[in-house]
Every structure is written in structure tokens, then in C-alpha cells.
């Protein structure tokens, strides 16, 4: 499978998932809680329909590939190529009618993120990359994505979905970074990382992420020239504690605070 063919297929996955989702957006859709008795973790028919549509297309074209998704059981995780799917990253925004959500589509080769896309079908935006380059396609046209320089943490715009999603100890460490940043903002889910890749913000810090929340975004961030690591400073993101930055100086400064408090 050549690079051009692969990119075409990922765009096809984005199109079919968007077609499954949009009829549900801003309607009286039913919402289930996947974490009954714990923190509210919503899922909708739109989530399931979109993931099923993508899985069907993957099985048809690449039956030997594995699939890891949010809404259905994993398949073939020992395969050389494994797709990582989050049909609606930002379901809480989705059910409240806010457009700060997107479909995440990623492909790992031998457990390493190789290609990724975030698609927002309501706005019509796609952010995608292969770790070496990253691009945007949407109402504003098409262009290459590039992070922006930010020499100091004190100059940084910082995004996180919500500190309330963090454990108490991690929240205290995050707050120490937030107190030094120029402007902290909450919300965004996957959009936060895309805005980093697009050069509009400088730093994203989150915890409790699953593989499908972050792996599809890694090739986009890195392709735009950014850095994404764990809070320990490694490429292993399985802890779910993630820090992404556009400038290595900001990354280093924020990482030092996270590690030392």
C-alpha cells in the first residue's frame, strides 16, 4: 500500500464515519452512561454507528489488520498493522451541541503510531499527518501544519480538557504549570492537540487518556514539528499522562514542573 493509496483510504474512513455521525448531531439523541455509578462516561448511537462503519471498511480492504476502538472489542492486536479508532472524541461536547469534538483515526505499525487524522464533519475540518509532515484541509482551504515557537513557559497558551478529570495529585502538579503559563484554557479534547499542531497554542497537558484518545494524534503533532511524551518524558504514552508542546523549550520547562511540583 503506497502513501497516496493509504491517505486516500484514511480520508474514505473519515467520510463514512462523518456520514454516520452527522444525522445524530444536535438532535434528541439518547445517551447511555458506560460508567454507571462512577464518573459520567457517555456513549451514543452515533459513536457506535461511526465505529462500526469504519470497522466494516477496514475489514473489507485490510482483513489482516487489527483494530482497537472505543466502543467494540479489540481485534488482532498482534498484527503488524493495527487501526486505532475513537469515533467521537469529545462525546460530552457532542451531546451538548458544542462542535469541539472529532473522529480520531490512527494506524500503528508494530505498536508505533504511523499515521493519524482528526476529522470534524460538522465544521468540515481534517487534520492529518504521518509523523514527518502534517496538513489541514477545511473551510480555510488546505495547508501544511506547523507548530509555533514559544521560548518560555511564561509565554505559553496552555490547554487541557478539564482539571476535574485528573486525580488529585496530578491536578496539583498540573496547577503548578498552569500558574506559570500566560493563558490557560479548558475544553477542546482532540481539538486542543490540533490547535497545537496548527500553531495557535503552545502546550497541552492531560491525564487518564486511553490509546484511542491520543495515538491517532501523535503523527499529526510530530508531523507539525511538535513534541508529545508522557509526564515521565518518554514516548510510552500507556500511562495516559500526556504532555504535548510546540517548542522543546516549553516542553522541557513544563515537564520539569510536572516532575518536581
C-alpha positions in Angstrom: 0.0 0.0 0.0 1.6 3.2 -1.1 1.4 6.5 0.7 -1.1 8.0 -1.7 -3.3 5.0 -1.5 -3.2 5.0 2.2 -4.0 8.7 2.5 -7.0 8.1 0.2 -8.2 5.3 2.4 -8.0 7.3 5.6 -10.0 10.1 4.0 -12.6 7.5 3.0 -12.8 6.3 6.6 -13.3 9.9 7.7 -16.1 10.4 5.2 -18.0 7.3 6.1 -17.7 8.0 9.8 -18.9 11.5 9.3 -21.9 10.3 7.3 -22.8 8.0 10.2 -22.4 10.8 12.9 -24.0 13.9 11.4 -27.6 12.7 11.4 -27.4 12.5 15.2 -25.7 15.8 16.0 -27.9 18.4 17.7 -30.9 16.0 17.8 -32.7 14.5 20.8 -30.3 11.6 20.8 -30.4 9.0 23.6 -27.3 8.9 25.9 -26.0 5.9 27.9 -23.6 6.0 30.8 -20.8 3.5 30.3 -19.5 4.0 33.8 -22.7 3.6 35.9 -22.0 4.6 39.5 -18.8 6.4 38.6 -17.7 9.5 36.7 -20.2 10.1 33.8 -18.9 8.5 30.7 -21.4 9.0 27.9 -21.9 7.0 24.7 -24.4 7.4 21.9 -25.8 5.6 18.9 -23.6 8.0 16.8 -20.4 6.7 18.5 -21.3 3.1 17.7 -22.6 3.7 14.2 -19.4 5.5 13.2 -17.0 3.0 14.6 -19.0 0.1 13.0 -18.9 1.9 9.7 -15.1 2.3 9.9 -14.5 -1.3 11.1 -16.6 -2.7 8.2 -14.5 -0.7 5.7 -11.2 -1.8 7.3 -12.2 -5.5 7.3 -13.2 -5.2 3.6 -9.9 -3.7 2.5 -7.4 -4.9 5.0 -8.7 -8.1 6.7 -5.3 -8.9 8.2 -5.1 -5.7 10.1 -6.0 -5.4 13.8 -8.5 -2.9 15.2 -8.6 -1.1 18.6 -11.6 1.0 19.1 -13.5 2.6 22.0 -16.9 1.0 21.5 -16.3 -2.6 20.4 -13.9 -5.3 21.4 -10.3 -5.3 20.2 -9.4 -7.5 17.2 -6.0 -8.8 16.1 -3.8 -6.6 18.3 -0.8 -8.8 17.5 -1.0 -7.9 13.8 1.8 -5.8 12.2 -0.8 -3.0 11.4 -3.4 -2.0 14.0 -6.0 0.7 13.5 -6.9 2.8 16.5 -10.3 4.4 16.4 -12.2 6.9 18.5 -15.5 7.6 16.7 -16.3 10.7 18.8 -13.6 12.1 20.9 -15.4 14.7 23.0 -18.8 13.0 23.4 -19.7 15.3 26.2 -19.4 18.3 23.8 -21.3 16.3 21.2 -24.3 15.7 23.4 -24.4 19.3 24.5 -24.4 20.5 20.9 -20.9 22.0 21.0 -18.6 21.4 18.0 -15.4 20.7 20.0 -15.4 17.0 19.1 -13.9 14.9 16.3 -13.3 11.4 14.9 -9.8 10.1 15.5 -8.4 7.6 13.0 -4.9 6.2 13.6 -2.7 3.4 12.3 0.1 1.8 14.2 2.8 -0.3 12.7 4.5 -2.7 15.2 2.9 -0.6 18.0 4.3 2.7 16.7 1.9 5.4 15.6 2.4 5.8 11.8 -0.5 7.9 10.6 -3.3 9.8 12.1 -6.3 12.0 11.4 -8.8 14.1 13.3 -12.0 14.7 11.3 -14.7 17.2 12.4 -17.5 16.6 9.9 -19.9 19.3 11.2 -17.3 22.0 10.6 -15.7 20.2 7.7 -12.1 20.1 9.0 -9.4 17.5 8.8 -6.0 17.5 10.5 -3.7 14.6 9.4 -0.1 13.6 9.4 2.4 10.8 9.1 5.0 11.9 11.7 7.1 13.7 9.1 4.6 16.1 7.8 1.1 17.2 8.8 -1.7 19.0 6.8 -5.0 20.8 7.3 -8.0 20.6 4.9 -11.2 22.5 5.6 -13.2 25.7 5.0 -10.0 27.7 5.2 -8.5 25.7 2.3 -5.6 23.3 2.5 -2.2 24.0 4.0 0.7 22.4 5.9 0.5 22.4 9.7 3.4 23.9 11.7 3.8 24.5 15.4 4.9 27.9 16.6 8.0 28.9 18.7 7.5 29.7 22.4 10.7 30.3 24.3 9.3 30.2 27.8 6.5 28.6 29.8 5.5 32.1 31.0 4.7 32.9 27.3 2.6 29.8 26.7 -1.1 29.3 26.0 -2.0 26.1 27.8 -5.0 23.8 27.1 -6.5 20.9 29.0 -9.9 19.4 28.7 -10.6 19.9 32.4 -8.5 19.6 35.6 -11.6 17.9 37.2 -10.7 14.8 35.1 -7.4 14.5 36.9 -6.6 12.6 40.1 -5.9 14.9 43.0 -2.1 14.5 43.0 -1.9 15.0 39.2 -4.2 18.0 39.4 -1.8 19.7 41.9 1.1 19.2 39.5 -0.9 20.5 36.6 -1.9 23.6 38.6 1.8 24.3 39.2 2.3 24.5 35.4 -0.9 26.5 34.9 0.1 29.1 37.4 3.2 29.9 35.3 1.5 29.9 31.9 0.4 33.1 30.3 -3.1 31.8 29.4 -4.8 28.6 30.5 -8.0 27.5 28.7 -10.2 24.4 29.3 -12.1 22.2 26.9 -11.3 21.0 23.4 -10.5 17.3 23.8 -8.8 16.3 20.5 -9.1 19.9 19.1 -6.5 21.0 21.7 -3.8 18.9 20.0 -4.9 20.0 16.5 -4.7 23.7 17.6 -1.2 23.0 18.9 -0.2 21.4 15.5 -1.7 24.4 13.7 0.4 26.9 15.8 -2.4 28.5 17.8 -1.5 27.2 21.2 1.8 26.1 22.8 1.1 23.4 25.4 -1.5 20.6 26.1 -1.4 18.6 29.4 -3.8 15.8 30.2 -4.2 12.6 32.2 -6.3 9.4 32.1 -6.1 9.2 28.3 -6.7 5.8 26.6 -4.8 4.7 23.5 -7.6 5.8 21.1 -7.6 9.3 22.7 -4.0 10.1 21.8 -2.3 7.6 19.4 -4.1 8.9 16.3 -2.9 12.5 17.2 0.7 11.6 17.7 1.7 11.6 13.9 -0.2 14.9 13.5 1.7 16.6 16.3 5.1 15.3 15.4 4.4 15.9 11.7 3.8 19.6 12.5 7.1 19.7 14.4 5.8 19.3 17.9 6.7 17.1 20.8 4.4 14.6 22.6 5.6 12.5 25.6 4.4 11.1 28.8 4.9 13.1 32.0 8.0 11.0 32.5 9.4 12.4 29.3 9.2 9.1 27.4 7.5 8.1 24.1 5.5 5.4 26.1 2.0 7.0 26.5 0.3 4.0 28.1 0.2 5.8 31.5 -2.4 8.2 30.0 -0.4 11.2 31.4 0.4 13.2 28.3 2.2 16.5 27.6 2.4 18.0 24.1 4.3 21.1 23.1 5.2 23.0 20.0 8.6 24.2 21.3 11.1 22.0 23.1 12.0 24.8 25.5 8.4 25.0 26.7 8.1 21.2 26.8 11.3 21.0 29.0 10.1 23.7 31.3 6.6 22.3 31.8 8.0 18.7 32.2 10.3 19.9 35.0 7.4 21.4 36.9 5.3 18.2 36.4 8.1 16.1 37.7 9.1 18.3 40.6 5.9 20.0 41.6 
